[in-house]
Amino acid sequence: MNQSGKEIENLIELMAKLPGLGPRSARRAVLYLIRKRALVLTPMADALSLVATTARECVTCGNVGTSEVCDICSSEKRAIGQLCVVEDVADLWAMERAGTFKGRYHVLGGTLSALDAMGPDELGIPRLVARVRDESISEVILALGATVDGQTTAHYVSEELEGRCRVTSLAQGVPIGGELDYLDEGTITAALKARKDL
Amino acid sequence: MNQSGKEIENLIELMAKLPGLGPRSARRAVLYLIRKRALVLTPMADALSLVATTARECVTCGNVGTSEVCDICSSEKRAIGQLCVVEDVADLWAMERAGTFKGRYHVLGGTLSALDAMGPDELGIPRLVARVRDESISEVILALGATVDGQTTAHYVSEELEGRCRVTSLAQGVPIGGELDYLDEGTITAALKARKDL
């Protein structure tokens, strides 16, 4: 016996699969959608269908967009010569939200990991090396996570690119608004080692 | 300049309107959907379209379902004579999850509230009184929130139904798994007043 109908139950089940939503919040979301049928539910159904047919990976950088070459790769306003290497598309979008970087991107799609059988070929590192050569890149900025896997990957990529271009990585240190008391020892050590003259 | 495409940005904006999701988690949800295109994205688009065309309120109780009379109202297994009054559909579903109540429901669609201009007519309280008369109801169980508005509404409904049937309300007390130390004074007072012999 279900309390609504199998179409609604099915939608709740699908919604509950989204990251950040559980069964209970999926129920609440579906009730909200039914109440806002014209304003949100129908537009969302249309938007999902549209994205299902149009979303694709950029052939150059791996960003997710709706054209063969993404807006960033095809923009003439983006600096040529600088390439920012990120683990995945969410990281690329986070960099874009910061709005400071004006070059182009390269999405690895993960990190080197023996456990997950992710080697340099799975990550498309040869493709990155080819881009550095073909697009006459002068600087590769590694914006990888400050995790063991992220740093292993950064180390490997920087060795592969040695002698081909300048390789830099994001600074490590105290985050803006961060209080020392709440920071881990690793971050404090990194921030101390990278201290600057004022 | 957007980082993906206007179709994807539009979907993110719609997703961010859902209760429980903000702009950041909407982005994560959309990336997840694009990665799980066949498994989740396309089925969800179809499910949303289906719900947009089929979802409707039950003409008898106000539950949300996909038929004119909801599964609960049309089920022959539900006891006749008991009516559980709830504020909204989410509360009805919560009662059903508990699975103990075997009667039928009446959804008020809110509580009496002078601020929101919700009077007895907006809540369909006359319709409830008519149901009690026409369906020969012997007991109305008020399952309204333990808030000021909820209790005001309970009081009003019980007065309207006086002499027509038995009117009861959910017990108030210590929730299962609750620790006294974390409970508010009101709950402890209510639990003490309603103490039982062991």
HADDOCK unambig.tbl for C-alpha pairs under 7 A between the chains (distance, minus, plus):
assign (segid A and resid 3 and name CA) (segid B and resid 71 and name CA) 6.82 0.50 0.50
assign (segid A and resid 3 and name CA) (segid B and resid 72 and name CA) 6.72 0.50 0.50
assign (segid A and resid 3 and name CA) (segid B and resid 93 and name CA) 6.33 0.50 0.50
assign (segid A and resid 3 and name CA) (segid B and resid 96 and name CA) 6.74 0.50 0.50
assign (segid A and resid 4 and name CA) (segid B and resid 64 and name CA) 5.97 0.50 0.50
assign (segid A and resid 4 and name CA) (segid B and resid 65 and name CA) 4.38 0.50 0.50
assign (segid A and resid 4 and name CA) (segid B and resid 71 and name CA) 6.94 0.50 0.50
assign (segid A and resid 5 and name CA) (segid B and resid 65 and name CA) 5.19 0.50 0.50
assign (segid A and resid 5 and name CA) (segid B and resid 66 and name CA) 5.63 0.50 0.50
assign (segid A and resid 7 and name CA) (segid B and resid 47 and name CA) 6.80 0.50 0.50
assign (segid A and resid 7 and name CA) (segid B and resid 50 and name CA) 6.98 0.50 0.50
assign (segid A and resid 7 and name CA) (segid B and resid 51 and name CA) 6.26 0.50 0.50
assign (segid A and resid 8 and name CA) (segid B and resid 51 and name CA) 6.23 0.50 0.50
assign (segid A and resid 11 and name CA) (segid B and resid 44 and name CA) 6.67 0.50 0.50
assign (segid A and resid 11 and name CA) (segid B and resid 47 and name CA) 5.53 0.50 0.50
assign (segid A and resid 11 and name CA) (segid B and resid 48 and name CA) 6.76 0.50 0.50
assign (segid A and resid 14 and name CA) (segid B and resid 40 and name CA) 6.66 0.50 0.50
assign (segid A and resid 14 and name CA) (segid B and resid 44 and name CA) 6.29 0.50 0.50
assign (segid A and resid 18 and name CA) (segid B and resid 29 and name CA) 5.67 0.50 0.50
assign (segid A and resid 19 and name CA) (segid B and resid 29 and name CA) 5.77 0.50 0.50
assign (segid A and resid 20 and name CA) (segid B and resid 25 and name CA) 6.64 0.50 0.50
assign (segid A and resid 25 and name CA) (segid B and resid 20 and name CA) 6.64 0.50 0.50
assign (segid A and resid 29 and name CA) (segid B and resid 18 and name CA) 5.68 0.50 0.50
assign (segid A and resid 29 and name CA) (segid B and resid 19 and name CA) 5.77 0.50 0.50
assign (segid A and resid 34 and name CA) (segid B and resid 55 and name CA) 6.97 0.50 0.50
assign (segid A and resid 37 and name CA) (segid B and resid 52 and name CA) 6.40 0.50 0.50
assign (segid A and resid 40 and name CA) (segid B and resid 14 and name CA) 6.65 0.50 0.50
assign (segid A and resid 41 and name CA) (segid B and resid 48 and name CA) 6.87 0.50 0.50
assign (segid A and resid 41 and name CA) (segid B and resid 52 and name CA) 6.43 0.50 0.50
assign (segid A and resid 42 and name CA) (segid B and resid 49 and name CA) 6.70 0.50 0.50
assign (segid A and resid 42 and name CA) (segid B and resid 52 and name CA) 6.10 0.50 0.50
assign (segid A and resid 44 and name CA) (segid B and resid 11 and name CA) 6.66 0.50 0.50
assign (segid A and resid 44 and name CA) (segid B and resid 14 and name CA) 6.27 0.50 0.50
assign (segid A and resid 45 and name CA) (segid B and resid 45 and name CA) 4.97 0.50 0.50
assign (segid A and resid 45 and name CA) (segid B and resid 48 and name CA) 5.21 0.50 0.50
assign (segid A and resid 45 and name CA) (segid B and resid 49 and name CA) 5.47 0.50 0.50
assign (segid A and resid 47 and name CA) (segid B and resid 7 and name CA) 6.81 0.50 0.50
assign (segid A and resid 47 and name CA) (segid B and resid 11 and name CA) 5.52 0.50 0.50
assign (segid A and resid 48 and name CA) (segid B and resid 11 and name CA) 6.76 0.50 0.50
assign (segid A and resid 48 and name CA) (segid B and resid 41 and name CA) 6.86 0.50 0.50
assign (segid A and resid 48 and name CA) (segid B and resid 45 and name CA) 5.21 0.50 0.50
assign (segid A and resid 49 and name CA) (segid B and resid 42 and name CA) 6.69 0.50 0.50
assign (segid A and resid 49 and name CA) (segid B and resid 45 and name CA) 5.44 0.50 0.50
assign (segid A and resid 50 and name CA) (segid B and resid 7 and name CA) 6.99 0.50 0.50
assign (segid A and resid 51 and name CA) (segid B and resid 7 and name CA) 6.27 0.50 0.50
assign (segid A and resid 51 and name CA) (segid B and resid 8 and name CA) 6.24 0.50 0.50
assign (segid A and resid 52 and name CA) (segid B and resid 37 and name CA) 6.40 0.50 0.50
assign (segid A and resid 52 and name CA) (segid B and resid 41 and name CA) 6.40 0.50 0.50
assign (segid A and resid 52 and name CA) (segid B and resid 42 and name CA) 6.08 0.50 0.50
assign (segid A and resid 55 and name CA) (segid B and resid 34 and name CA) 6.95 0.50 0.50
assign (segid A and resid 64 and name CA) (segid B and resid 4 and name CA) 5.97 0.50 0.50
assign (segid A and resid 65 and name CA) (segid B and resid 4 and name CA) 4.40 0.50 0.50
assign (segid A and resid 65 and name CA) (segid B and resid 5 and name CA) 5.19 0.50 0.50
assign (segid A and resid 66 and name CA) (segid B and resid 5 and name CA) 5.59 0.50 0.50
assign (segid A and resid 70 and name CA) (segid B and resid 4 and name CA) 6.96 0.50 0.50
assign (segid A and resid 71 and name CA) (segid B and resid 3 and name CA) 6.77 0.50 0.50
assign (segid A and resid 71 and name CA) (segid B and resid 4 and name CA) 6.86 0.50 0.50
assign (segid A and resid 72 and name CA) (segid B and resid 3 and name CA) 6.65 0.50 0.50
assign (segid A and resid 93 and name CA) (segid B and resid 3 and name CA) 6.36 0.50 0.50
assign (segid A and resid 96 and name CA) (segid B and resid 3 and name CA) 6.75 0.50 0.50
